[in-house]
C-alpha cells in the first residue's frame, strides 16, 4: 500500500484507504480474504534493504513483515476463521518457498 521509504507514512496510508472505500457486504462476513491474500503475497517481496543484504551475504533474509487488518469482527468465530486462513496461507507459502530451494 505504501513504500517503506515514504516520508509521511500516515498521510499516505490514509489517502490510499480513502480511495478504497467501504467494504462490500457479503453473506459470510469474510470479504477481507482477498485483501489478506494480497497482503500475504506482498510479504514474499523483499525490500531494497533485504535485496542488498542478500546480494552482499549470499544468504536469504528472514522477512519479519506485519499484516495489519482494519475490520469489524462480529463474533469470535469470524476472528478464528481469519486467523486460521492467514496461518494456513503463510504455512503453504513457506512450504512453497522451501521446496523451491
Residue pairs with C-beta under 8 A, 6 or more apart in sequence:
1 12
1 13
1 16
2 9
2 12
2 13
2 16
4 47
4 48
4 49
5 48
6 12
17 70
23 31
23 32
23 71
24 31
25 31
29 74
29 78
30 78
30 81
30 82
30 85
32 69
32 71
32 82
33 82
33 85
35 69
36 67
36 69
36 82
36 85
36 86
36 89
37 89
39 67
39 69
40 67
40 86
40 89
40 90
40 93
41 93
42 65
43 63
43 65
43 67
43 90
43 93
44 63
44 93
44 97
46 54
46 61
46 63
50 61
50 63
53 61
54 60
54 61
67 86
69 82
73 79
73 82
